[in-house]
């Protein structure tokens, strides 16, 4: 009788163990993300228990109490229970518990990006960084001078010091970290190009090259034209002629610029009005890209000293003032 009872108990225990084992295997193989991808953000200092609870809140476990237990057992079995890393992750449809643990223990977080176009001003750059909700904002608390000090720059004005590009980052990265990366990249690009510059340029420093490159950047969006325009400015500087370029006037006007340059604007002295000042303005007027920097350090040969927009995105170049005035009549005043 006792043997029969023992056999029944053993059989029941075996059946229970078999059911538990099958349920655990089913849990491991069954997707936890079913309908659509889930953005899962683990805060710093989160415990394993809180991470699993957060996952349950977002994906809704079929058997919450049991599934949380299976997660703990699986994590211990895989040696990952203390390896889960903070950050934002994207959980794709079909992800299994094991895949989840491997992902959040790898630290391969979801990546975001921010793009700074060529020709942007520092003001536009700051606004874009502050507006990006995936970045931790600290720039709004810093003045321009404090930013320059914090990035280790000796310059007194931030304009043009940051490289226009697309920067990738994980959520909660500070906006300052992106700014520092852009500054370091500009320093790298500028240094490399300055070391390989054409000889006999009217530029004494890499910073002067940056200033001129920013002007070329604002004068044309046509890449093939940049060396030609740089050539015009180089010859004007060599001859002691004023640059007489509208983008510098606009920059000097600041918020007073409303879309048009009037005659009185050209006659108003600012540090950036190259119709009235000799040589280069004191700082860049925008962020130049690598092509603009390369153009001013390798300007095209020629004899043109003037250019005017042709109304189709490009420019007409002239060697004499007479030729230039004719071009202005044709393309700007629509007179032949």
MIGU-168061 format. One record per residue: x, y, z of N, C-alpha, C in turn. Coordinates in steps of 0.02 Angstrom, whole numbers, plus 50000, padded with zeros to 5 digits. Example, Ala and Ser with C-alpha at 12.3 -4.5 7.8 and 13.67 -1.06 7.14 Angstrom:
BEGIN
506604971650390506154977550390506604983550390/506424988850354506844994750357506455000250394/
//
This chain:
BEGIN
500414993950000500005000050000500435006350000/500945006050043501395011850048501745012949982/501945007349950502295007949885501835010949832/501195009149836500725011949787500665019549797/500605021449861500545028649875501175032449853/501755029349867502395032549847502435033149771/502195027949737502215028049663501765033549636/501175034249667500705039449644501005046349655/501305047349714501615053849730502185055349682/502585050249671503155051049625502925052649555/502385049349535502115050549468501845057649463/501495059849516501235066649516501795071849516/502325070349556502895074949558503235075349491/503315069649459503625069449393503215073449342/502555072749347502115076349301502175083949313/502235085749378502305092849394502965095649368/503495091849379504155093949355504145094549279/503825089749246503785089949173503395096049150/502855097549185502455103449166502855109949175/503205110249234503605116149248504145117049194/504475111449178505005111749127504725114049059/504155111249041503845113148977503645120448977/503385122849034503175129849038503785134549033/504335132449064504945136449061505205136648989/505205130948955505435130748886504985134848840/504335134548854503865138548816503995145948826/504155147948889504305154848905504925157248867/505445153148865506065155048832505965156148757/505545151848727505455152048654504925156948631/504485158948675503905163048655504095170448653/503925173948598504085181148593503745185148648/504095190148674503795194548724503555201048691/503805202348630503575208248592503175205648533/502545207248530502105203948482501855208548426/501545214148443501185218148393501625223348358/502045226848395502475232048367503095232948410/503615235748379504235236848415504125241248476/504515240048528504445243648591505085247548606/505015253848625505585257748647505635256948723/506195254248745506265252448815506855256248845/506705260548893507205265148921507355263148993/507955260649005508165258549073508535264349106/508275266549162508595272049199509205269449236/509685273949247510285272049284510095269949354/510425264649378510305262249446509715257549452/509395255749396508805251249398509025244249419/508635241249464508765234349485508485229449433/508705223249437508445218149391507685217549400/507455217549462506745216949476506355222549444/506605228749450506235234449422506245234449345/506785231849316506825231449243506305226549217/506255220749249505765215749227505055218249238/504935221849293504275224649306504105229849254/504595233949235504485238949183504325235649116/504675230149102504545226449040503835223649040/503625221049097502945218349103502435223949092/502575229949119502115235549110502045237449036/502585236648998502575238848929502335233548880/502475227148894502285221948846501735217348871/501585217548936501055213548967501205206048962/501535203349012501665196149015501015192249017/501015186248989500415182048991500275179549061/500805177649096500745175449166501245179349207/501065185449228501545190149258501985187249313/501685184149364502085181649421502565176249399/502305171449359502725165849338503265168249289/503075172649242503555174949192504115179049223/503955182849275504485186549309504965181849344/504705176349371505135171149401505575167949348/505265166149291505655163049237506215167849213/506065174349210506565179149189507165179049236/507025178649301507565178549351507985172249344/507645166549334507995160249327508415160349263/508135162749209508495163049145509105167649151/509015173349184509565178049191510135175049232/509965171349285510485168049325510825162549285/510425158849247510695153449206511195156149155/511045162049126511465165149075512025169449106/512025170249172512525174349204512445181749190/511825183949179511705190849157511305194949208/511145192149264510685195449310510965202149336/511615202749340511925208949363512275212749307/512115210949244512455213849186512025218449144/511405219649164510955223749124511155231049129/511195234449072511465241349069510915246449055/510995252249085510525257749074510575260149002/510035263048978510015265748910509355264448876/509295267148817508675266448778508775261048725/508335256148725508385250448679507765249948636/507845247348576507265245948533507165238448531/506585236248555506435229148557506005227448496/506275223548449505895221948388505355216748400/504865216648355504345211648357504665204748351/504445200048394504715193248392505275192148441/505495197248478506045196448525505855191748582/506295187048598506185182248651506515184648715/506345181648772506655183648835507425183348834/507695178048805508425177348803508725182948760/508415184448704508655189748660508625196548696/508095197448736508035203648775508625204348823/508765199048860509315199248909509985200448875/510085197348818510715198248781510785205348757/510235208348734510255215148708510415220148763/510035219848818510135224948870510765223848911/511065218048905511715216948938512285218948891/512145219548826512665221548778512805228948779/512305232948801512385240148800512315243248732/512095239348682511995242048615511325245748614/511355252048630510745255948638510495258748572/509895261148573509585264348515509955270848499/510095271948435510465277848414510015283148384/510155289448402509815295248374510325299148333/510095304048296510575308148257510325315248254/510795319848245510645326848235511115329448181/510835333448136511225335948079511295343548082/511905345848072512055352948067512245354347995/511815357747957511975359147886512545364147879/512895363647823513405368547807513075375347801/513415380447826513155387247821512735389447879/512595384947927512215386947986512645391548030/512305396048066512645400148115512665396548183/513065399148228513095396148294512425396748330/512075402148318511405403048348510935397448326/510945395748262510525390348237510745383648266/511395382748273511665376648302511435375748374/511485380948413511265380548483510515379048488/510125382348446509395381248447509225374048431/509565371048383509425364148364509605359348420/510155360548454510375356248509509885356648567/509685362648585509225363648641508545360648626/508345360848563507675358448544507635350848539/508205347348536508195340148528508035336848595/507445333748600507205330948663507575324548683/507965321748638508345315748655509015317348688/509175323748689509795325948720509655328948789/510125327948834510075331148900510325338248894/509905343048909510065350048897510465353148954/511065355748936511455359548985511695366148953/511665366548886511915372448851511515378748869/510875377848883510455383648898510695387248961/511085383749002511335386749064512015390149054/512305389548993512975392048981512975397848931/513375402848944513465408248896513955405948842/514005409848788514485408148736515195407848763/515365412548806516035412748835516165406648879/515655404548916515735398548959515805392348917/515445392048861515505386248816516215385748788/516475391448765517155391448737517665389348789/517585391648850518035389648904517975382148919/517365379748919517235372648936517515367948883/517525370048819517795365648767518545366648758/518825371248797519545372248795519785376348737/519355380848713519535385048655519825391748678/520325394148640520615400748654520255406348617/519795404548573519435409548534518925413248578/518765419248559518285423248598517585423348568/517515420348509516865420248475516755413248448/516165410248459516045403248440515885402148366/515745407448329515515406548260516025402848218/515785397848181516195394248133516655388948161/516655388048227517135383448259516895376148260/516295374848234515995368248240515855365448171/516015359048163515985356048096515275353848078/515035355948020514355353947999514355346647976/513945342548008513935335447994513335332348029/513245325748020512735322048057513075318348114/512835319248174513135316248233512635311348265/512865305348279512445300148309512585299748383/512055298248422512125298148494511585293848525/511695291748586511175288148622510795293048667/510185291248683509755295648723510095297348789/509975303448812510245306048875510965308648868/511255308248807511895311548796511775319048804/512265322748831512165329848839512255333548773/511895339048765511985343148705512695345948701/513005347048759513695349448759514175344248730/514045337848743514475332448716514475332448640/513895333748610513855334148537514225340248512/514145345848547514485351948528515245351048532/515485347748584516195346348591516455342048534/516055337048515516245332648460516305336648395/515825341148384515845345248323516445350048323/516615352648381517195357048387517845353248372/517905347348402518515343348392518585341148319/518025339748287518065337748216518275343648173/518015349548188518225355448149518965356748158/519215356048219519925357048231520345352048192/520105345848189520465340648152520475342148077/519885343648049519835345047977520245351147958/520175356447998520525362647983521285361747987/521515358248038522235357148046522515353147988/522175347747970522415343447915522435347347849/521925351247836521905354947773522415360647772/522495363947830522975369447834523685366847821/523845361047845524515358147835524645356447762/524115355647723524195353847652523975359547605/523995365547631523745371347593524215373147535/523935376647488524325379547433524765385147461/525355385947432525815391047456525625397947430/525895403047463525805410047442525085412447446/524725410047495524035412447506524045418747550/523565423247542523535429247584523205427747651/523345421947679523045419847742523615418047790/523625421147847524175420247894524065414447942/523435412947956523285407748005522715403247980/522655397548012522105393047996521435396248012/521425400548063520795403948081520585408748025/521065412147994520895416447937520605412347880/520875406347871520605401847819519885399947836/519755398947900519075397247923518595403047909/518835409147921518415415047908518245415447834/518745414847791518625415347719518195409547695/518305403647722517905397747702517165398847720/517035402047776516335403247795515995408047746/516385412747719516105417447670515955413747604/516435409547583516325405547522515725401047531/515655398147591515085393647604514425397347596/514385403547619513765407347615513645410247545/514175410947506514105413847439513805408947388/513935402547396513695397747347513575390847377/513045387647353512925380747371513155375947318/513445378747264513695374747208514415372847223/514535366447237515195364147259515735365847208/515595364847143516115365947092516305373247086/515885377747110516025384947106516465387447163/516505383647216516845386247275517575387947263/517975383747228518665385747215518715392147172/518245393147126518245399047084518095405347125/517585404847168517425410547212517995411847261/518295406447287518865407247331519435410747294/519505409147229520015412347188519895419847182/519265421847173519095428947169519295432547234/519105429747291519265432947355520015433047367/520365427747348521085427447357521425433047318/521215433947255521515439247214521345446147241/520755447047266520555453547294520975455047356/521085450047398521505451047457522225452647437/522475449147387523165450347365523245457447336/522725459947305522755466547274522565472247323/522375470347384522155475447432521465478047419/521075474447379520375476347365519925473847421/519405477447434518915475147484518525469247456/518315464847501517955458747479517265460447451/516935465347480516275467447457515805461547445/515675457847499515245451947494514635452847539/514045451747511513425452947547513325448647610/513525442247610513405438147670513725441047733/514295444447726514605447447786514195453347810/513915457147763513495462847781512885460347819/512575455147793511985452147825512145449847896/512715446547903512915444047969513005449848018/513305455247994513415461048036512775464548056/512255463848015511615466948030511245463348086/511405456948096511085453048148510335452648138/509955453748191509225453248189508895458848148/509285463848130509015469348089508915467248017/509225461747997509135459447928508445456347920/508065458947872507375456647861507275453747791/507815451547759507755448347694508025452347636/508175458747648508445463047595508995467447622/509495468647579510025473347597509875479947561/509805485147601509665491747572510325495647563/510285501047525510875505047512511175507647577/510745509547624510995512147687511335506747729/511135500447718511455494947753512185494147729/512285494947664512955494547636513395500347659/513075505747680513435511647701513505512147777/513225507247813513255507147886513855503047908/514295506147945514915502747966514785497748022/514975491548009515005486348061515665482748052/515855478748099516485475048094516465469948037/515865468648010515775463547959515595466447890/515535472947886515345476047822515965476547777/516055471447735516655471147693516635475947633/516095479847629516085485347581516455491447610/516525491447676516835497147710517495495447745/517585489247766518195487347801518675484047752/519315484347768519825481047728519945473947754/520115469447709520285462647729519695458547753/519835453747796519335449147821518955452047881/518335449847891517985451747953518325448248012/518155450148073518515447448131518405440148147/517835437248125517675430248140517335427148080/517275420548079516845417348029516135419948035/515735418747983515035420847985514555414947984/514835408847981514425402747979514885396747986/514595390747983514985384547985515155382447915/515785382647895515965380247828516085372747829/515935369547773516075362447767516785361247740/516975354947734517645353147712517795355747642/517285355747597517395358047528517555365447526/517215369447568517355376647569518045378047598/518235374347649518905375247678519435373347627/519325367847593519805365647542519845370747486/519285373847469519275378747414519705384747429/519675387347491520065393347506520805391747515/520955385447528521655383447535521945380947469/521505380047419521725378247352521285381947301/521305388647302520875392547257521045391447184/520525392047143520625391147070521025397047042/521445395446994521825400646959521355404446912/521555410346892521145414346847521265421746857/520855425846824520935433046830520295436646851/519775432846866519135435946885519195439246953/518875444946959518875448747022518165450347046/517675448447005516975449947021516545443947003/515975443447035515475438447015514785440847035/514285438446998513595440247012513155434047001/512635433347041512185427547035511845427646967/511795421846936511495421446870510745419746872/510475419246931509755417746938509575410446933/510075406146921509955398946915510355394946967/510575398347018510945394947071511705395847066/511945397947008512665398946997512845406246991/513445407546966513695414346960514035415546893/514065421846873514445424046814515045427846840/515635426046816516265428946840516545433846789/516845439246815517115444446771517805446646796/518225448546747518905450746764518945458246774/518485461946743518495469246749517835471846775/517855477946802517245480946829516745482246773/516985483946713516545485046656516155478646640/516515473146636516185466646622515685464946678/515885466346739515455464746796514805468846793/514865475346778514275479546774513795477246720/514075474946665513655472146611513285465946636/513645461746672513335455646699512785457346749/512905462446790512405464546839511775467046803/511865470846749511295473246710510895467546681/511245462446657510905456846624510555452346675/510915450446728510655445346773510285448046834/510435454246854510105457146912509575462246893/509755466646848509285471846828508885470046766/509045464146738508685461546679508705466446621/509285469746612509375474346556509975471946515/509935472646449510485470746405510825476846375/
//
